[in-house]
Amino acid sequence: MNKIFLFFLFCISIFFSLFAGSIDISINDIFDTSSLKFEIISQIRIPRTILAFTNGGILAISGLIFQTLFRNALMTPYTLGISSGAVLGAGIAIKFGFGTLLFGIGAITVFGFMGSLATLFLLLFLSRYIHCEQNTSLLLLGIALSLFYTSALTIIFYISSFVETATLLRFTMGSLSVVGWQTPILMSIVGISLLTLLYFYRFELQLISINEESAKLKGVDTKKLTLILLISSSLVIGMLVSISGPIGFVGLIIPHIVAKFQQNSINKRVLFTFFSGGVFLVFCDTLARSINTNAEIPIGVVTSLIGAPFFIWLIINRAKA
């Protein structure tokens, strides 16, 4: 994929994202600092676009990390159940009202962290008892955990009040709605930190992607590196899900598209994958806000509509290989 073309798509997506929404805004409104529409642009639409770009980048490189470490094209935090664990943790916080703050941090964020991290450690523990076709079996374990978490969340739905159910339902569909700059800045810092960590270990990740034994012979502590990257990405995904809800398939789609058009080593695809994921989610969010409906289409619905057919195509291609 040509980098200039991708940058062009980025500029187009950013431009249209400023004007997509229920309130019509013209170019002149951008420069009228005294108008209400300028406040909408500066406090809602620009922060939302930044949040979409950052979240898309985080999801994309998290997918790259999981697919590389497990050497399985279907591995992502979403398919392994880590996102579902974060959703269940956040859902428990919403249902039982543990307060808006916990040790100075939002309770939903804390429980999202706990859910994603607990799922990761559970997967690592169960993987010790898998001796054949480990990656496929681990994927099936992730699917089973996702179904279990979904069932547990369904029980929470049934015992919740109407208001709690509405909040949980909207949360589980994913949303990038944000007011102000606090959340976009926070996620930008977190996303850049994960990107920096992955970029620092990009050469080691490249060696692991080729062969784990060869990486060990070259002095790479594969177990330590795997734990560092998996725990870091799971924590970041936990924070992302606790803020924006589950946004599926971005981590599955983008690394494959980038690999198809950038057929070079992984260490040269890290930045490109992050940028492509950001552009993709900004495009999906703009599309969700552009469709004329009574209510805004949740971002998770849009990414699933695009990602599910891609997932099916990927499984069919793997079966033919």
Summary of the structure (lengths in Angstrom):
residues: 321
radius of gyration: 19.8
end to end distance: 24.1
largest distance: 65.7
contacts: 1086
relative contact order: 0.17
helix: 75%
strand: 1%
